[in-house]
Amino acid sequence: MGWVQLAAPPGTGSVLVWCGSTTAVVSIALSPDDTAACRPSGSPASRPGMVGRMARLRLVPQNREFYALFDQAASNLVSAAQLLLELLEHYPDRKPLVAEIKDREHEGDRLTHEIVQSLHKTFVTPIDREDIYDLCTALDDILDFIDQVADELNLYGVEEVPREAIDQAGVILRAVSKLADAVGSLNGLKDVGSLLVEIHTLEDEADQLVRKGTANLFSGGMDPLVVIRWKDIHEDLEQAVDSCEHAAHVLESVYLKNR
């Protein structure tokens, strides 16, 4: 459904890509052999055996702003996780941090909207479109759970934070820090296998913490309302780590497809 026209001296060139009502010019690099292969088969410069051969082209996207936007989203996420850990460690003394986390959540929504809008406007993307969408929504999900936990502390009238919840927030911070490092390696597709493995390991640690925290709720003769509140909060903290693992799966898919 469209055509590609090549016009280039040996070693350099451009591609005019047409699809539907959209046209884009993309810079490419052609070897002398590939340039010859693109000549008509009757051309004096064509060689026997070259008829029907197609040049192998690497399309270089002009719009690479997605990398910068993802870096901003990951940095904003790390900041929110740091605030959440500080909030839980010093709650209720640091209640104003709830509003700061909300600001980070709004900034995350803005960045997600900008990424999606850029996705709709960009003809050639640096990685698969579905991967861009999946990654930005995964990062946004983590931030939503962090913001939800901060809100619940106020809404539920929490007076004391159990140690397991603080430890869960610590795992979230470590996981999003690893995730930010992996996102920063997207541009250039650097090897991030070890970072992704560490995120999976942190998810296992978080599972143990939520089980321990939930067990403690039912073993100390605690007020049933307090049990219900903290069961919800523990689960939301766990969901934040699960979302980190989902983002890691998306990144793993990106690297496997583009290496």
C-alpha positions in Angstrom: 0.0 0.0 0.0 2.5 2.6 -1.1 6.0 3.0 -2.7 9.6 3.9 -1.9 11.8 5.8 -4.3 15.6 5.8 -3.9 17.7 8.6 -5.2 21.3 8.7 -3.9 25.0 8.8 -4.9 27.0 5.9 -3.6 27.3 5.9 0.2 24.5 8.4 1.0 20.9 9.1 0.1 17.3 9.6 1.0 14.2 7.7 0.9 10.8 9.2 0.0 8.2 7.1 1.8 4.6 7.4 0.9 1.7 5.7 2.7 -1.9 6.9 2.4 -1.8 10.7 2.8 1.5 10.8 4.7 4.9 11.4 3.1 8.3 11.4 4.9 11.9 11.8 3.8 14.3 9.6 5.8 18.1 9.7 5.5 19.8 6.4 4.8 23.3 5.1 4.0 23.8 3.0 0.9 26.9 1.0 0.0 28.1 1.2 -3.6 26.8 -2.4 -4.1 23.4 -1.5 -2.8 23.3 1.6 -5.0 24.0 -0.6 -8.0 21.4 -3.0 -7.0 18.8 -0.3 -7.1 19.5 0.6 -10.7 17.2 -0.7 -13.4 18.2 -4.2 -14.5 19.0 -2.9 -18.0 21.4 -0.2 -16.7 25.0 -0.5 -17.9 26.2 -0.4 -14.4 24.0 -3.3 -13.2 25.8 -6.7 -12.8 24.6 -10.2 -13.6 22.7 -11.8 -10.9 21.6 -8.4 -9.4 18.1 -8.3 -11.1 15.4 -8.5 -8.5 17.8 -7.9 -5.6 16.6 -5.3 -3.1 19.0 -3.1 -1.1 19.1 -3.6 2.6 18.2 -0.2 4.1 18.4 1.1 7.6 15.7 3.8 8.1 16.9 6.4 10.6 14.0 8.2 12.2 14.1 12.0 12.3 12.0 12.3 15.5 13.9 10.8 18.4 12.3 12.9 21.1 10.8 9.8 22.6 14.1 9.0 24.4 14.2 12.4 26.1 10.5 12.1 27.1 11.1 8.6 28.6 14.1 9.9 30.5 12.0 12.7 32.0 9.2 10.2 32.9 11.7 7.9 34.6 13.4 10.7 36.5 10.0 12.0 37.7 9.1 8.5 38.8 12.3 8.1 40.8 11.5 11.4 42.5 8.0 10.3 43.4 9.4 7.0 44.9 11.9 8.9 47.0 9.1 11.1 48.4 7.0 8.1 49.2 9.7 6.5 51.2 10.4 9.7 53.1 6.6 10.1 53.7 6.3 6.6 55.1 9.4 6.8 57.2 8.2 10.1 58.9 4.4 9.8 58.7 2.4 11.7 60.0 5.1 14.4 60.6 5.7 14.8 56.8 2.1 14.9 55.6 2.9 17.8 53.2 4.8 15.3 51.1 1.4 13.9 49.9 0.9 17.1 47.9 4.4 16.9 46.4 3.7 13.3 45.3 0.5 14.5 43.7 2.5 17.1 41.8 4.8 14.3 40.5 1.7 12.3 39.5 0.4 15.3 37.5 3.7 15.7 35.8 3.7 12.0 34.9 0.3 12.4 33.4 1.5 15.3 31.3 4.5 13.4 30.0 2.4 10.4 29.2 0.0 12.6 27.2 2.9 14.2 25.4 4.4 10.8 24.5 1.0 9.6 23.2 0.4 12.8 21.2 3.9 12.5 19.7 3.2 8.9 18.8 0.2 9.9 16.8 2.1 12.6 15.0 5.3 10.7 14.2 5.5 8.7 10.9 8.6 6.7 11.7 9.3 5.9 15.4 12.7 4.8 16.8 11.1 1.6 18.3 7.8 -0.2 17.7 4.8 2.0 18.3 3.1 -0.6 20.6 6.3 -0.7 22.7 6.4 3.0 23.1 2.7 3.0 24.2 3.2 0.0 26.5 6.2 1.5 28.2 4.7 4.9 28.8 1.6 3.4 30.3 3.6 1.0 32.5 5.6 3.9 33.9 2.4 5.9 34.5 0.8 2.9 36.3 3.7 2.8 38.8 3.3 6.4 39.5 -0.5 6.0 39.9 0.0 3.4 42.6 2.6 5.5 44.4 0.1 8.4 44.4 -2.7 6.1 45.5 -0.7 4.9 48.6 0.1 8.5 49.6 -3.6 9.5 49.3 -4.7 6.4 51.3 -2.5 7.4 54.3 -4.6 10.6 54.6 -8.0 9.2 53.7 -7.7 6.2 56.0 -6.5 8.4 58.9 -3.3 6.4 59.4 -1.5 7.1 62.7 1.4 4.6 62.5 3.2 3.0 59.6 4.4 -0.7 60.0 7.9 -1.5 59.2 7.0 -3.8 56.3 5.3 -0.9 54.4 8.5 1.2 54.8 10.5 -1.7 53.5 8.1 -2.1 50.5 8.6 1.6 49.7 12.3 1.0 49.8 12.0 -1.8 47.3 9.9 0.4 45.0 12.6 3.1 45.1 15.3 0.6 44.2 13.2 -0.9 41.4 12.3 2.4 39.8 16.0 3.5 40.0 17.0 0.3 38.1 14.2 1.0 35.7 15.4 4.5 35.1 18.9 3.3 34.3 17.4 0.8 31.8 15.2 3.5 30.2 18.2 5.7 29.9 19.9 3.0 27.9 17.2 2.9 25.3 19.0 5.4 23.1 21.7 3.2 21.6 20.1 0.0 22.9 22.8 -0.7 25.5 22.8 -4.1 27.2 20.5 -3.9 30.3 20.0 -7.5 31.0 21.5 -7.3 34.5 19.3 -4.4 35.4 16.1 -6.2 34.3 17.2 -9.3 36.3 17.6 -7.1 39.4 14.1 -5.7 38.9 12.7 -9.3 38.8 14.6 -10.1 42.0 13.2 -7.0 43.7 9.7 -8.1 42.8 10.3 -11.4 44.6 11.5 -9.5 47.6 8.4 -7.4 47.5 6.2 -10.5 47.4 7.8 -11.7 50.6 7.3 -8.4 52.3 3.6 -8.2 51.5 3.0 -11.7 52.7 4.9 -10.9 56.0 3.0 -7.6 56.4 -0.4 -9.2 55.8 0.4 -12.0 58.2 1.3 -9.5 60.9 -2.0 -7.8 60.5 -3.9 -10.9 61.4 -1.7 -12.1 64.2 -1.7 -9.2 66.7 -5.3 -8.7 67.8 -5.4 -5.5 65.7 -8.5 -3.4 65.2 -10.3 -4.9 62.2 -10.6 -1.5 60.5 -6.8 -1.0 60.8 -6.4 -4.4 59.3 -8.6 -3.6 56.3 -6.8 -0.3 55.7 -3.3 -1.7 55.8 -4.2 -4.7 53.8 -5.3 -2.3 51.0 -2.1 -0.2 51.3 0.2 -3.2 51.3 -1.5 -4.5 48.2 -1.1 -1.1 46.4 2.6 -1.0 47.3 2.9 -4.5 45.9 1.1 -3.4 42.7 3.6 -0.6 42.2 6.4 -3.2 42.2 4.5 -5.5 39.9 4.1 -2.6 37.5 7.9 -2.1 37.6 8.3 -5.7 36.6 5.8 -5.2 33.7 7.8 -2.2 32.5 10.9 -4.4 32.7 9.2 -7.0 30.4 8.4 -4.2 27.9 12.0 -3.1 27.9 13.2 -6.7 27.5 11.0 -7.1 24.5 12.3 -3.8 23.0 16.0 -4.9 23.3 15.3 -8.4 22.0 13.6 -7.0 18.9 16.1 -4.3 18.1 19.5 -5.8 19.0 
